[in-house]
Amino acid sequence: MQGEERLCLVRNEFGIFPMLLSSLSPAGATLEFKRTVDGNHFQPEQQVTLVGVDNRFEHLLREIVGRVVWFDMSYMGVTFDATLPADLDELRQDLGA
């Protein structure tokens, strides 16, 4: 289902991070080739799992500023950054990860 772009949380083998999605897929969906918050792209073969799209996640992410974690995936031709909370363990608990 197509919709306006929303800030969501996704999870892959590197952890949980925010991503802009133009599709409002249900939680648990597998997504491919989606744009991250800084405008870079995953390679087509990269997949992530959508953690949640409800308003509390979006509000949480918009409140978190200035804490940047770099995911260096240059070996796959991709480098991107994601803004995450200082206490990532707490976020993972909130998400049931």
C-alpha positions, 0 to 999 in steps of 0.5 A: 500500500502506497502512502506518504513517507513516514519515519519508522524503525527497522531492524537487520543484522546491524541492529535497529535504526530509523528509516524513511518509508514510502510504504506503510507495510505491517510490522514484521514485513520484509522490505527491500531497497528503501531509503534511509534517513540520510538519503542513501540506499541499501543495495537491492539485495539488502533486506530489513524487517520493519519494527513498527510504524505507529505514532509512538515510534515516530514521535520517539525518533523525532525527539532524539537528536544529536546522537548519530551512529554510523553503519559502515557498509562500504564493503557493499557500496553503502554507508549511512548514518542513523540517529539512535537514543543513547540507551539503545538497550532500553529502546530494544526492550521497548520494541520487544527485540 
